[in-house]
Amino acid sequence: MGFLWRFCNRDTLQCSHCPPGWTEHASRCFILSHEPKQWENARIECLDYGGDLAMVWNKEDQALLTNMTFQYVQQNPSEDFHSAWIGLQDMVQEGTFYWVNGDTIKWNVIYWMDQEPNNAMDNWDLKGQDCVAIVPPTRIGAEDWLNNWDDSVCEDRRHYICETTALILG
């Protein structure tokens, strides 16, 4: 029973499909971190929540995650927010991107920014860019506003989006 309480407001006894502060979408719950971390540490944090880094299965998922980053920037204008990690990487083989569940990108669900992925390497650090983040658009609904995936160095600190399965209330 204690597990269920994390989905409830203890003052009102109102329960939801997602823990407080999480956004429900398509039987999944999402949260955008307030603290930047390296990709691997962000993933560990999401796993500790009982989920993983967020995955994009369709245009609606991409719109939700993009909106979350956009809203965060609007609500925190003084914060230096570059982007938010999602559960996509090409660490195993350069140019072959995998979601954290082991699936590859679907040909009809690809949202790269122009000129990305580019695996750009700094002269001082030859690690390359193997982890993917969503860069918030300057305006919602602008042309190509959903094309905002950017490959980045996994050791960079970024905000991140976790997802977990929504609780099915019977």
N, C-alpha and C positions, 0 to 999 in steps of 0.2 A: 504494500500500500504506500510505503514511503516514496517509491519511484514515481507514483502518480502525482504526489504533491508538487513536484517540480513543474507541473503543467497548470498549477492552480494559483490564484491569488488568495492568500490565506486570510485576508481581511474580508473579501467579498464572497469567498468560496466559489468563485466563478472559475471554471476550468476550460482550457483551450486544447487544441490539437498540438500546439507548440509551446515550449517553455516561454516564460515572460521575456519580452524583448526580441523574440525571434519572429520572423515573417513567414506565414504559411503560404505555400504555393504548390499546387499539383501533388498533394499528399506528402510534401517535404517541407522542412523548416529551414530557414536561412538566417544567418546573422553575420553582420560585417563587424570585424574587430575594431576596437578603438586604439589598439596598440600595434605598431608595425613589428614584424618578425621576419627572419629568413624563412624561405619556403618550407624547408624541412621542419623547422620549429613550429611554423604555422600549422603544418599538417599534424604534428603531434598534439597540438592544442585542440584541433578539430576532433581527432581520435579520442582525446580525453572527454570530449562532449558526447561521445557515443556516435559520432558521425565521421565526416572526412571533409576535405576541401571541396568546394562546390563544383558540380559538373553541369554542362550545358547540353541538353538533349534536343532543344528546339528553339524557335525564335522567341517564344514566350519566356523561356528560362533566361535567354540572353537579355531580353528587355527588362526582366525583373532585376537581374544582377547589375545591369547598367544603371537602372534607376536607383538602386541602393547606393552605388558609388556617387552618382550625381547628387542625390539628396544629402549624403554625408558631407560632401564638399560645400553645399549650400548652407548646411546647418553649422559647419565648423570652418568659416572663412579664414580664420587666422592660422589654421593648422596647415602644415606642409604635407599635403596628400598627393602622392604621385599616382598610385594605382593600387589595386587589390589583387592578391594572388588568388587563382582558382586552381582546381585540381588537374591541370594539364601540364605535361612536361615531355621533353625529348632527351632525357638523360641517357637512356639505354642506347639509342641509335640516333645520331644527328639527323633531323628532318622528319623523323617518324614520331609523331606526337601521340602520347597515351594519356588517357584519363586515369585517375587514381584507382579505378576499379579494373584496369587492364584493357579496357576497350580503346580502339583507335578512333580518331575523329571521323565522323560521318561526312561524306562528300557534300551533303546538302545542309550541314550545320557547321559553317566555318565563318568566323567573324574577325579575321585579321585586319589590323590597321593597314593603310597603304604602306608598301615597302616592308611589310613584316610577313613572316618571321625573317629576321636577317642575321641572327647569331652573331651580332657585332661583338668584337673583342677589343678591349682597351689594350693599348701598348704595354701598360704596366701589369696587366692581368689577362692571361691567355685562357681563362676558363670558358669563355663563350656564354651564350644565353640559352639556358635549357628549361627555364620555368616560365609559365605564362601568367600574366596579370591583365586585368581589365583597367584601362585608362578611362576615367570619366569624361563624357563629352562636355562641351561647353554649353550645349543646348539640347534638350530632349526633343526628338522628332525632326531634328535637322537631317539633311541628306547624309546617309551613311552613318548615322549616330550609333548604330549597333556594331559597326565595324571598329572595335576598340581593343582587340587582343594584341598584346605586345610581349614578345619574348624578352626576358630579362635575366640577369645573372642571379642564380638561385640564392647566393649569399647576400644579395641586397635585402634591405629591410623594407617591407611593404605591409600595408594593411592586408587583410585576407578575409575571404568569405567562406564560412563553414556551412555545411548542410547536414541534416539528419532526417530520418524518417518521421513523419508526423504520427502522433498517437491516434489510433482509431478508437473513437469513443462509440460504444455500442448501442 
